Amino acid sequence: MDANEVIMEIPAQHMANICGEYDLYLKKIERSFHATLVFRDNGLKIIGSEDEIRKTRRVLEDLMSVAVKGEQITEQKVDYAIGLAMEESTSFLTDLDKDIICHTVNGKPVKAKTLGQQNYVSMMREKMIVFGLGPAGTGKTYLAMAMAITAFKNNEVNRIIMTRPAIEAGEKLGFLPGDMQSKVDPYLRPLYDALYQIMGAEGFNRNMERGLIEVAPLAYMRGRTLDNAYIILDEAQNTTPAQMKMFLTRIGFGSKVVITGDATQKDLAPGSRSGLDEAVSILKNIEDIAICNLTSKDVVRHPLVQKIVKAYEDYDLKQKQRQTGASKRRKRT
């Protein structure tokens, strides 16, 4: 098949941003669509089949729209633009830039970076209880924190409550020194980190002292009724069914709840059923409860993390297929 050629004009001031350091982004686009990109005075020449040219042009136009807005193009944005083009999606990167949740203490905007995250944010706005499920790096906790802080600043809730099970991640840490707060702080550190980044250490400490922000282990929730609060349960895959039921029955009037978890990273004892798995199965058809399933496509950390998560997903799928096949063979015999 004869190759086609198309020249796409790209303003010189945006060329470096779109191409990346040492043309890293262009090389990635070429590998993805098997097209050839050649520099021309007024832009880039795209050489390939009609389909290759169409998808390559779509990615470059998507990246150009981001560059024109003055934003720095990252490898994660390039990967996501390539993914959208491969899926023939009608959405573009610029569709994700319209909705800023809040700004960090340094003025950086906090917003959804993938369509999955955008759907997650919409659910948190519309529903009373949202389950955010997905692998590490998909922004489950961070976006929930941003939504909670925004609701708090807008006086939609009176306080923020963040909790997670205090369980070791596959290790026995032994005796921890200090008072009760010192003992549980290591388990809650990821929540503190997100709060500091969005609210700032000074703002966090001030509201913490006033009791308007509470970060506590899940065990502390028993016996309470949580009214007019934005409540986040993190690492929910490590809850037992009894703990999850206890937590869900704490919710009072005027409250919003976000429950985040990654079913592939359980630290429960072998053979134990996760409270998160059971709750999702039981509550999936209840109105005003939403379940958002994020995937490796929504990972916004280093691109290598996305590849690692995808490799584990593929491995788990193969293991399940083997187990299913073995089970069917046993039944036949």
WOLINTA-V530297 format. One record per residue. RES is the residue in one small letter. PHI is phi in whole degrees, -180 to 180 (NA if undefined). OMEGA is omega in radians with two decimals (NA if undefined). NEAR is the number of other C-alpha atoms within 12 Angstrom. Layout:
res | phi | omega | near
RES | PHI | OMEGA | NEAR
RES | PHI | OMEGA | NEAR
//
This chain:
res | phi | omega | near
m | NA | 3.13 | 6
d | -69 | 3.13 | 8
a | -80 | 3.06 | 16
n | -99 | 3.13 | 19
e | -133 | 3.07 | 23
v | -140 | 3.08 | 25
i | -104 | 3.13 | 24
m | -109 | -3.13 | 27
e | -77 | 3.10 | 22
i | -133 | 3.13 | 28
p | -55 | -3.07 | 20
a | -57 | -3.09 | 19
q | -70 | 3.14 | 16
h | -106 | -3.03 | 26
m | -61 | -3.10 | 30
a | -63 | -3.14 | 24
n | -65 | -3.11 | 32
i | -76 | -3.08 | 40
c | -77 | -3.10 | 34
g | 82 | -3.13 | 24
e | -65 | -3.09 | 16
y | 55 | 3.12 | 13
d | 58 | -3.10 | 19
l | -57 | -3.07 | 20
y | -69 | 3.13 | 32
l | -64 | 3.13 | 36
k | -63 | 3.13 | 24
k | -66 | 3.12 | 31
i | -65 | 3.12 | 37
e | -61 | 3.14 | 29
r | -65 | -3.07 | 17
s | -70 | -3.03 | 25
f | -116 | 3.12 | 29
h | 59 | 3.06 | 23
a | -97 | 3.09 | 30
t | -117 | 3.13 | 28
l | -113 | -3.11 | 32
v | -126 | 3.14 | 23
f | -69 | 2.99 | 22
r | -131 | -3.05 | 17
d | -55 | -3.07 | 14
n | -104 | 3.10 | 16
g | 154 | -3.07 | 26
l | -128 | 3.02 | 29
k | -95 | 3.12 | 26
i | -106 | -3.11 | 35
i | -118 | 3.13 | 28
g | 166 | 3.08 | 26
s | -73 | -3.13 | 21
e | -60 | -3.13 | 20
d | -67 | 3.13 | 21
e | -63 | -3.14 | 29
i | -66 | -3.11 | 32
r | -60 | -3.11 | 27
k | -71 | 3.12 | 31
t | -65 | 3.13 | 44
r | -64 | 3.12 | 38
r | -59 | -3.14 | 32
v | -65 | -3.12 | 42
l | -63 | 3.10 | 43
e | -65 | 3.11 | 30
d | -63 | -3.14 | 34
l | -68 | 3.12 | 42
m | -64 | 3.14 | 35
s | -63 | 3.09 | 28
v | -73 | -3.13 | 28
a | -63 | -3.13 | 29
v | -62 | 3.12 | 22
k | -78 | 3.09 | 17
g | 88 | -3.13 | 16
e | -92 | 3.09 | 20
q | -79 | 3.12 | 22
i | -83 | 3.13 | 32
t | -111 | 3.13 | 27
e | -63 | 3.12 | 29
q | -63 | 3.12 | 30
k | -67 | 3.10 | 42
v | -63 | 3.13 | 41
d | -60 | -3.10 | 39
y | -71 | 3.09 | 38
a | -63 | 3.10 | 44
i | -64 | 3.12 | 37
g | -62 | 3.12 | 31
l | -64 | -3.14 | 28
a | -68 | 3.14 | 31
m | -65 | -3.13 | 23
e | -84 | -3.09 | 16
e | 59 | -3.12 | 17
s | -70 | 3.09 | 19
t | -87 | 3.13 | 16
s | -91 | -3.14 | 24
f | -130 | 3.13 | 31
l | -58 | -3.10 | 39
t | -66 | 3.10 | 30
d | -64 | -3.10 | 22
l | -86 | -3.06 | 27
d | -91 | -3.04 | 24
k | -80 | -2.98 | 17
d | -118 | 3.10 | 22
i | -95 | -3.11 | 23
i | -73 | -3.14 | 33
c | -166 | 3.08 | 29
h | -122 | 3.08 | 24
t | -72 | -3.14 | 26
v | -62 | 3.11 | 21
n | -92 | 3.10 | 14
g | 89 | 3.13 | 13
k | -77 | -3.13 | 15
p | -70 | 3.06 | 21
v | -106 | -3.10 | 33
k | -153 | 3.09 | 33
a | -66 | -3.13 | 35
k | -112 | 3.09 | 39
t | -140 | 3.12 | 37
l | -66 | 3.09 | 34
g | -63 | 3.10 | 32
q | -65 | 3.10 | 37
q | -61 | 3.09 | 34
n | -64 | 3.11 | 28
y | -60 | 3.13 | 40
v | -63 | 3.12 | 39
s | -62 | 3.10 | 26
m | -62 | -3.14 | 28
m | -64 | 3.11 | 39
r | -75 | -2.96 | 28
e | -95 | -3.01 | 19
k | -108 | 3.12 | 24
m | -78 | 3.12 | 30
i | -126 | 3.14 | 38
v | -129 | 3.00 | 42
f | -97 | 3.08 | 43
g | -104 | -3.03 | 45
l | -112 | 3.10 | 39
g | 163 | -3.09 | 36
p | -73 | 3.12 | 36
a | -61 | 3.07 | 33
g | 90 | -3.12 | 32
t | -92 | 3.06 | 38
g | 80 | -3.08 | 39
k | -58 | -3.07 | 45
t | -75 | -3.07 | 41
y | -63 | 3.13 | 38
l | -67 | 3.08 | 45
a | -63 | 3.10 | 49
m | -63 | 3.12 | 47
a | -62 | 3.12 | 38
m | -66 | 3.14 | 42
a | -65 | -3.13 | 42
i | -66 | 3.10 | 42
t | -63 | 3.12 | 29
a | -63 | 3.13 | 28
f | -66 | -3.14 | 27
k | -67 | 3.13 | 24
n | -88 | 3.13 | 14
n | 62 | 3.06 | 17
e | -79 | 3.04 | 21
v | -135 | -3.11 | 28
n | -91 | -3.10 | 29
r | -159 | 3.11 | 33
i | -119 | 3.12 | 42
i | -125 | 3.12 | 45
m | -121 | -3.07 | 45
t | -145 | 3.05 | 42
r | -158 | 3.11 | 41
p | -66 | 3.10 | 40
a | -89 | -3.09 | 33
i | -136 | -3.11 | 30
e | -69 | 3.12 | 21
a | -86 | 3.07 | 18
g | 76 | 3.14 | 13
e | -131 | 3.02 | 10
k | -104 | -3.04 | 10
l | -85 | 3.13 | 15
g | 72 | -3.09 | 9
f | -71 | 3.06 | 11
l | -111 | -3.09 | 15
p | -74 | 3.03 | 13
g | 97 | 3.13 | 11
d | -77 | -3.06 | 10
m | -59 | -3.13 | 15
q | -63 | 3.12 | 19
s | -64 | -3.13 | 16
k | -70 | -3.06 | 20
v | -93 | -3.10 | 27
d | -55 | 3.13 | 25
p | -58 | 3.14 | 26
y | -74 | -3.05 | 28
l | -102 | -3.06 | 29
r | -54 | 3.12 | 23
p | -58 | 3.11 | 21
l | -70 | 3.08 | 36
y | -61 | -3.10 | 29
d | -58 | -3.14 | 21
a | -66 | 3.13 | 30
l | -64 | 3.13 | 38
y | -61 | -3.08 | 26
q | -68 | -3.09 | 27
i | -86 | -3.03 | 33
m | -97 | -3.06 | 34
g | 91 | -3.09 | 22
a | -61 | -3.10 | 19
e | -66 | 3.13 | 15
g | -65 | 3.11 | 21
f | -64 | -3.11 | 28
n | -62 | 3.14 | 19
r | -63 | -3.13 | 16
n | -73 | 3.09 | 25
m | -66 | -3.14 | 24
e | -64 | 3.14 | 13
r | -83 | 3.13 | 14
g | 80 | -3.11 | 17
l | -87 | 3.03 | 27
i | -126 | -3.11 | 33
e | -130 | 3.07 | 34
v | -122 | -3.00 | 42
a | -149 | 3.06 | 34
p | -65 | -3.10 | 34
l | -60 | -3.12 | 37
a | -59 | -3.12 | 24
y | -74 | -3.07 | 25
m | -82 | -3.07 | 29
r | -61 | 3.08 | 21
g | 84 | -3.09 | 15
r | -104 | 2.97 | 17
t | -121 | -2.98 | 21
l | -105 | 3.13 | 30
d | -96 | 3.02 | 22
n | 47 | -3.11 | 26
a | -134 | 2.99 | 33
y | -103 | -2.97 | 44
i | -113 | 3.12 | 48
i | -121 | 3.02 | 49
l | -105 | -3.08 | 49
d | -100 | 3.13 | 44
e | 54 | -3.04 | 45
a | -68 | 3.10 | 47
q | -65 | -3.13 | 40
n | -97 | 3.04 | 39
t | -87 | 2.98 | 41
t | -86 | 3.09 | 31
p | -55 | -3.14 | 24
a | -67 | 3.12 | 21
q | -65 | -3.13 | 32
m | -65 | 3.10 | 37
k | -62 | 3.10 | 25
m | -58 | -3.11 | 22
f | -64 | -3.09 | 39
l | -63 | -3.14 | 38
t | -89 | 3.05 | 20
r | -87 | -2.95 | 28
i | -69 | -3.13 | 30
g | -108 | -3.12 | 21
f | -72 | 3.06 | 17
g | 75 | -3.10 | 22
s | -104 | 3.00 | 31
k | -123 | -3.07 | 43
v | -132 | 3.01 | 46
v | -124 | -3.12 | 48
i | -117 | -3.09 | 48
t | -113 | 3.13 | 47
g | -174 | 3.10 | 42
d | -126 | -3.05 | 34
a | -62 | -3.11 | 31
t | -89 | -3.09 | 25
q | -126 | 3.13 | 24
k | -85 | 3.09 | 28
d | -114 | 3.11 | 27
l | -73 | 3.10 | 27
a | -62 | 3.14 | 17
p | -53 | 3.13 | 10
g | 89 | 3.14 | 9
s | -78 | 3.11 | 18
r | -87 | 3.14 | 23
s | -78 | 3.07 | 32
g | -64 | 3.12 | 33
l | -66 | 3.14 | 41
d | -59 | -3.11 | 30
e | -67 | -3.11 | 23
a | -64 | 3.14 | 33
v | -61 | 3.14 | 32
s | -67 | -3.07 | 15
i | -78 | -2.95 | 16
l | -102 | -2.98 | 22
k | -62 | -3.09 | 19
n | -105 | -3.13 | 12
i | -86 | 3.13 | 16
e | -65 | -3.12 | 13
d | 74 | 2.97 | 19
i | -120 | -3.11 | 27
a | -118 | 3.10 | 32
i | -123 | -3.14 | 37
c | -110 | 3.14 | 33
n | -102 | 3.07 | 30
l | -90 | -3.08 | 32
t | -129 | 3.12 | 31
s | -60 | 3.11 | 35
k | -67 | -3.10 | 36
d | -96 | 3.12 | 39
v | -69 | -3.08 | 33
v | -119 | 3.01 | 36
r | -87 | 3.13 | 24
h | -54 | -3.13 | 20
p | -52 | 3.13 | 23
l | -65 | 3.12 | 17
v | -62 | 3.12 | 21
q | -61 | 3.13 | 27
k | -67 | 3.12 | 24
i | -64 | 3.14 | 20
v | -61 | -3.14 | 30
k | -64 | 3.14 | 22
a | -63 | 3.11 | 16
y | -68 | 3.10 | 20
e | -62 | 3.12 | 22
d | -64 | 3.14 | 15
y | -63 | 3.14 | 15
d | -62 | 3.13 | 16
l | -64 | 3.12 | 15
k | -65 | 3.12 | 14
q | -64 | 3.12 | 14
k | -65 | 3.13 | 14
q | -65 | 3.10 | 14
r | -64 | -3.14 | 14
q | -64 | 3.11 | 14
t | -64 | 3.12 | 14
g | -64 | 3.12 | 14
a | -65 | 3.13 | 14
s | -65 | 3.13 | 13
k | -67 | 3.13 | 12
r | -66 | 3.12 | 11
r | -65 | 3.14 | 10
k | -65 | -3.13 | 9
r | -69 | 3.14 | 8
t | -87 | NA | 7
//
